[in-house]
């Protein structure tokens, strides 16, 4: 998933730039675009962990920012499926919230499930994907790979098995609420940063 920070389509910004020479437009735009992109990256890093049960550090490692440089007045933010910057989704192990041990449910990764939710696991492992969604159990899910991966059996037999993959960071960003929140901030910040850059440029030139 990629976000492109550019002036096209932002009428309020374009009107301010039209008052400047082409050379001054470029000098004002590059820092404004890069500051807006940095703020957008920070907003993504805040928004996703607020909605989903993932760590901010994991999200941060899944975001890449390419700044505007030289004559290319465009910054690009890439949001990948995982912190390894590959694949489109995450294994369910990232959302493991509770496990059953010795007949009793234990919370992991700061799960906030109710006691009734934990009791309802009945020997299953519990997951929390959305923070507002509570604990979920997925029939047949089990831990393997020395506790590092959640698997599901493909059929009724013991084998074959497959990793249980779910939503990735790119898909989280593309959810309607998070996407709208970030893009609204981009449009607002771009206008603010362009205005600030123009004022600084004119001050320097006297």
N, C-alpha and C positions, 0 to 999 in steps of 0.2 A: 504494500500500500504506500503510495507516494503523495505528498502534499507539495505543491509548487507555490512558492511565495513570489508573486509578481504583481505589477501594477495594473495590468489589463483587466478591465471590468470594474475597477474601483473608481467610480466617477469623481468622487470628492478629492481623491489624491491626484487624479489626472488634471483636474482644473487648477490645482495649485502648481503643478509642474509646468503647465502651459505658459505660465508667466515668466519662466526662466529660459535662458539659452540652453541649447542642447548639451553643451559642455557642463553647465551647472546642474542640469537635470541628472546626468550620470553621477556627478560627485555627491549629490544629495541622496540618490536612490540606493547606491550600494550599501552604505552603512545602515540606512533605514531598513532595507530588506533583510540584512543579516541580523539586526537586533530583533526584528519581528520574528524571524525564523527561530532564533534562540529562545524567545519567549513562548513560541508555539510548542517547541520541543519540551520545555519545562511544564507547559500546561498538559500535554499528553501524559507526561510522567506523573502528574498529580491525578489526572482524571481517571486513568485506567485502574490504579489501585483503590480509588474511592468506590468504584463500582464492582470490581472483581477481586477475588481473594488471591491476589498475587503481590509480590513484593516490589517496591519501587525500584530497587536495584536490578531486578530481573527485567523490568520494563525499560529502564535506562539503557541496558546493554543491547536491547532489541531495536534501538532507534539510532539512525545515522543521519547526520546533517552535512549537506554539501553547500557551502556558502557561495554567495555571488562573488565572482572574481573577474577582474579585467573588464572586458566588454560584455560579459554575460551577466545581465542584470536579473538573475533568477536564482533563488535558493531552493534546494530540494530536501525535504525531510522524508526519509524512507523508514517505514515501520515494518519490521519483519515478524514472521510468525513466532520465532523463539529468540532467546538471548544469544543463540549461536548463529543468528542471521541466516538460517536456512529452514526449509520446511514451512508449512502453512499453519500447523497446529501444535499444541503441546500435549504431552502425555498426561494422563489423569493424575500421575504422581504429584504434579504441581498443585493439585487441588485436594490432596489427601487431608482430611480434617479430623477424622476419628477412626480408631481401630479397636477391635475387640481383643482383649487379652485376659485369660483366666476368667472368662465369663463376664467380664466387666468392660464397658466402653471407656476409652481414654482419648482425650482431645489431643490433637497435634496441630502445629502451625497456627495456634491462636484461634481455634474454632470457637464460635460463639453460639453453637447450637444449644437448644433447650435440653433439659434432662430427659424430657419425653422423647425428643429426637434421638438422643443417644441410646435410650432404652429400646427404641424401635429398630435399631440396626440389626438386632437378633443374629449376631455372628457375622454380619457383613461389614465391609469397610465403608466409611462414610466420606462424602466429598462435599466441599463447598466451593462452587464456581462463582456465583454472584453473592455478594455479601448480604444482600437483602433476601436471598432465596432460601436460606437455612440449609441444613444438612440433607444431602441426597444419597441414596444408596443405589448402586447399579448391580443388578443381579448377575452373579457369575464373575464379577471383577475380583482379581486376586493379585497379590504382590509377587514379583519374581525378580530375577537379575539382582539378587542380594538386597531386595527391598528398594531398588532404584527405579523400577518400572511397574506399571499396572498393566495386566494382560486380561484378555477375554478369550474364551475358547470359541473356535469357529463353528464347531458342531457339538454334538452330544458327547463325543469321545474326548479322551484326555488330550489328544493332539489332533489337528494343529491348533496353535494359539496365535494371537496377534496383539500387538500393543494397542491399548485403548487410548485413542487420540481424540481430543476435543478442540474447542476454540483456541486460536492463537492470538498473539498480541495485535496483529494486523486486523483481524476480524473484530477484536474488542474495540479498537480505535474506530472501525467502520460502523459500529452500532450507532443508531440515529442520534441518541442523546450526546454521546461523547464527540462524535464527528461535528455536530452542530455547535457544541460548546467551543471546540477548538477553532473552527472556521470563523465563528463570530468574533472570537478574540483576535484572530489574524487580521480580519478586516478593520477592527477597531484600532489595533496596535499599529498597523501599517500607516494609517492616516496620522496618528500621533507621532510616530517616528519620522515620517517624511516631513511633517510640519516642523519638528524639532531640528532635523538636519538642515532644512532650508534656512531657518533662523540662524543657526550656527554658521552656515556658509556665508550668509549675507553680513553677519557681524564681522567675520574675518576679513571680508573684502572691503569693509568700511562703508 
